[in-house]
Amino acid sequence: MAFWTYNGLKFGIKSVKFPKENDFYDGFISSIKINERKCLNLTKKDNERERKCRECELVCPTKAINLSNLSGEEEIKECAPLKVIDAERCIFCGLCIDVCIDVNGSGGIGAISYAAGLDFNIRPRNYTADKKIFKKSLFVKHIDTGSCGACESEINALNNPYYNMHRLGIFITPSPRFADVLLATGTFTERMKEVFLNVLDNIPKPRFIVLAGSCAIFGGIFENETAKGAEDSNLLALLDNENVIMLPHCPPNPFEILNVLLLIKNGGLK
């Protein structure tokens, strides 16, 4: 115990410098991209485009890939448009990357690959809040509406010394009355919908709702008639009148969660 202070001074601050620096851990990935030049989906035959390979589209468990949205133009682009891969439905399983490598046979590099950075498509809905209202601090109320626990594990990591979200003025609050943001995870099970609505009613406006993870957005791998996430008909009408942000992946990593909360706090959303 007597050496704690000495060891602390010796090893220094271990927290990441993000967002001042993108000091991500080794192997950090945050999105998937398609290189149209390597894609075998379109081949030219008799001056017409013919569909050839759809393996990635078939293997996707959430139907996040739609190859019909590829350009098919003479001047094929290096990177396919975002509409080819629906970021909100992508669970980051990597099956498309594996099958593309097998089909392409290009020495471990296929048309689909992972990408780093936090510039993936974050789309706020009905963004009407004042950009400066949360500038000094941001209080977040988390609610689990029925999940496997993966998203909660990533959220809990934000409290440890490595990410240390408190240094940025972001805090988790147990009371919805003190919250600025409602961070929702899970598939919105029948018994949790009423709880979610009750918590939301107790959060003062202006407020934000962050749907974290694929389950909260559309049901994820559990998607069925009773697990549709925020696409449930009873929730769609309500969320149409709220500031809602979709944060995809299964689960979103701590850097992605922290990035969204910082965008809300600093007024960086568009």
C-alpha positions in Angstrom: 0.0 0.0 0.0 2.9 2.3 0.8 4.1 2.1 -2.8 0.9 3.1 -4.5 1.8 6.7 -4.7 5.3 5.9 -5.9 4.1 3.5 -8.6 1.5 6.1 -9.7 4.1 8.7 -10.2 6.5 6.2 -11.9 4.1 4.9 -14.5 2.2 8.2 -15.1 -1.2 8.7 -16.7 -2.5 5.6 -18.5 -5.7 7.2 -19.9 -6.0 7.6 -23.7 -5.6 11.1 -25.1 -8.7 10.8 -27.3 -10.2 13.0 -28.7 -7.0 15.2 -28.8 -5.2 12.3 -30.4 -6.7 9.2 -32.1 -4.5 6.9 -30.0 -6.6 3.8 -30.7 -5.4 0.4 -29.5 -3.6 -2.0 -31.9 -6.0 -3.6 -34.3 -8.7 -1.0 -33.8 -11.5 -1.3 -36.5 -14.7 0.7 -36.7 -16.2 0.1 -40.2 -16.3 -2.1 -43.3 -15.6 -0.9 -46.8 -15.9 -2.4 -50.3 -13.4 -1.8 -53.0 -15.4 -1.9 -56.3 -12.2 -2.5 -58.3 -11.7 -5.8 -56.7 -15.4 -6.8 -56.5 -16.3 -9.8 -58.6 -20.0 -8.9 -58.5 -19.9 -7.1 -61.8 -18.2 -8.4 -64.9 -18.5 -7.1 -68.4 -19.9 -9.5 -71.1 -21.1 -8.5 -74.6 -21.1 -4.8 -73.6 -23.5 -5.5 -70.8 -23.0 -5.9 -67.0 -23.6 -9.3 -65.7 -24.1 -10.2 -62.0 -21.6 -12.8 -61.0 -20.7 -13.1 -57.3 -23.1 -12.4 -54.4 -21.4 -14.5 -51.7 -21.0 -11.6 -49.3 -24.7 -10.6 -49.7 -25.9 -14.2 -49.1 -23.7 -14.8 -46.0 -24.7 -11.6 -44.2 -26.9 -12.6 -41.2 -28.7 -9.2 -41.0 -29.0 -8.4 -44.7 -26.9 -5.3 -44.4 -25.3 -5.7 -47.8 -27.1 -4.8 -51.0 -24.8 -5.3 -54.1 -27.5 -3.9 -56.4 -26.4 -0.5 -55.2 -22.9 -0.9 -56.7 -22.3 1.7 -59.4 -21.7 -0.7 -62.3 -20.2 2.2 -64.2 -17.3 2.1 -66.6 -15.1 4.1 -64.2 -15.4 1.9 -61.2 -14.7 3.7 -57.9 -12.1 2.5 -55.5 -14.6 2.7 -52.6 -18.3 1.8 -52.9 -21.0 4.2 -51.6 -22.3 3.8 -48.1 -25.6 2.5 -49.4 -24.0 -0.8 -50.4 -23.4 -1.6 -46.7 -26.2 -0.4 -44.4 -24.1 0.8 -41.4 -27.2 0.6 -39.1 -27.7 -3.1 -39.8 -24.0 -4.2 -39.8 -23.2 -6.2 -36.7 -19.4 -6.4 -37.6 -19.3 -10.2 -37.7 -16.7 -10.3 -40.5 -18.4 -13.1 -42.4 -18.5 -11.1 -45.6 -14.7 -10.4 -45.3 -13.9 -14.1 -44.9 -16.1 -15.3 -47.8 -14.7 -12.5 -50.0 -11.1 -13.6 -49.4 -12.0 -17.2 -50.2 -13.8 -16.3 -53.4 -11.3 -13.6 -54.5 -8.3 -15.8 -53.9 -6.0 -12.8 -53.8 -3.6 -13.8 -51.1 -5.6 -12.7 -48.1 -7.0 -9.4 -49.5 -10.5 -9.3 -50.8 -12.8 -6.6 -52.0 -14.3 -6.2 -48.5 -12.0 -5.1 -45.7 -12.0 -3.5 -42.3 -11.4 0.2 -41.8 -10.3 2.3 -38.9 -11.3 5.8 -37.8 -14.5 7.2 -36.5 -15.8 8.8 -39.6 -18.6 6.3 -40.3 -22.1 7.5 -40.9 -23.8 8.7 -37.7 -27.2 10.1 -38.6 -29.1 12.1 -36.0 -32.8 12.2 -36.6 -34.8 15.4 -35.9 -31.8 17.3 -34.6 -33.3 20.5 -33.2 -31.4 21.0 -29.9 -29.2 24.0 -29.2 -25.6 23.1 -30.1 -24.2 24.7 -26.9 -26.5 23.5 -24.2 -24.3 20.6 -23.0 -20.9 22.2 -23.5 -19.6 21.9 -19.9 -20.9 18.5 -18.8 -23.1 15.7 -20.0 -25.1 13.3 -17.9 -26.1 10.0 -19.3 -28.8 7.6 -18.2 -28.3 4.0 -19.4 -31.2 1.6 -19.8 -30.9 -2.1 -20.8 -34.1 -3.0 -22.7 -33.1 -6.7 -23.1 -29.6 -7.5 -24.3 -26.9 -10.1 -24.1 -24.6 -7.9 -22.0 -22.0 -7.1 -24.6 -23.0 -3.5 -25.1 -23.1 -3.0 -21.3 -19.6 -4.3 -21.0 -18.4 -1.7 -23.5 -20.3 1.1 -21.6 -18.8 0.0 -18.3 -15.3 0.2 -19.8 -15.8 4.0 -20.2 -15.5 4.3 -16.4 -12.1 2.6 -16.1 -8.8 4.5 -16.0 -8.0 3.7 -19.6 -10.9 5.5 -21.2 -11.8 7.7 -18.2 -14.8 9.6 -19.6 -15.0 11.7 -16.5 -12.0 13.7 -17.7 -14.2 14.9 -20.6 -17.1 16.0 -18.4 -19.3 12.9 -19.2 -21.0 11.1 -16.3 -23.4 8.2 -15.8 -26.3 9.1 -13.6 -28.8 6.7 -12.0 -31.6 9.3 -12.1 -33.4 10.2 -15.3 -34.3 13.6 -13.9 -30.6 14.6 -14.0 -29.9 13.1 -17.4 -29.3 14.8 -20.7 -28.9 11.6 -22.8 -30.8 8.3 -22.6 -28.4 5.6 -23.8 -30.5 2.6 -24.7 -29.2 -1.0 -25.4 -31.1 -4.2 -26.1 -34.0 -5.3 -28.3 -36.9 -3.5 -26.5 -38.6 -6.5 -25.2 -42.3 -6.3 -24.4 -41.8 -5.9 -20.7 -39.1 -3.2 -21.1 -41.0 -0.9 -23.5 -43.1 0.6 -20.8 -40.0 1.0 -18.5 -38.2 2.7 -21.4 -41.1 5.1 -22.0 -41.4 5.9 -18.3 -37.7 6.7 -18.0 -37.8 8.9 -21.1 -40.8 10.8 -19.7 -38.7 11.7 -16.7 -35.8 13.1 -18.7 -36.2 16.9 -19.2 -36.0 18.4 -22.6 -33.8 19.2 -24.6 -32.6 15.6 -24.6 -31.0 13.0 -26.8 -31.6 9.3 -27.3 -28.7 7.2 -28.3 -29.6 3.7 -29.6 -26.4 1.8 -29.0 -25.8 -1.4 -30.9 -27.7 -3.3 -33.6 -30.3 -4.7 -31.1 -31.5 -1.3 -30.1 -31.7 -0.2 -33.8 -33.5 -3.0 -35.4 -33.3 -6.1 -33.2 -29.9 -7.3 -34.3 -29.4 -11.1 -34.6 -32.5 -11.5 -32.4 -34.7 -9.7 -34.8 -38.2 -11.2 -35.1 -41.9 -10.1 -34.7 -41.4 -9.3 -31.0 -37.8 -8.0 -31.1 -37.5 -5.2 -33.6 -35.6 -2.7 -31.6 -36.6 0.9 -32.3 -38.3 -0.2 -35.5 -41.2 -1.4 -33.4 -44.4 0.4 -34.6 -45.2 1.5 -31.1 -41.8 3.3 -30.8 -41.4 4.7 -34.3 -44.0 7.4 -33.8 -42.5 8.5 -30.5 -38.9 8.6 -31.7 -39.9 10.7 -34.8 -40.3 13.6 -32.4 -37.0 13.1 -30.5 -33.3 13.8 -31.1 -32.2 10.2 -31.9 -28.8 8.9 -32.8 -28.1 5.5 -34.2 -24.9 3.9 -33.1 -24.4 0.6 -35.0 -22.3 -2.5 -34.5 -22.6 -5.5 -32.2 -21.4 -4.2 -29.9 -20.1 -0.7 -30.5 -16.6 -0.3 -29.0 -15.9 2.3 -26.2 -14.2 4.7 -28.6 -17.4 4.8 -30.8 -19.7 5.4 -27.8 -17.4 8.1 -26.4 -17.2 9.7 -29.8 -21.0 10.0 -30.1 -21.3 11.4 -26.5 -18.6 14.0 -27.3 -20.4 15.0 -30.5 -23.6 15.6 -28.4 -21.7 17.5 -25.7 -19.7 19.7 -28.0 -22.4 20.3 -30.5 -20.6 18.5 -33.3 -23.7 16.8 -34.8 -25.0 18.0 -38.2 
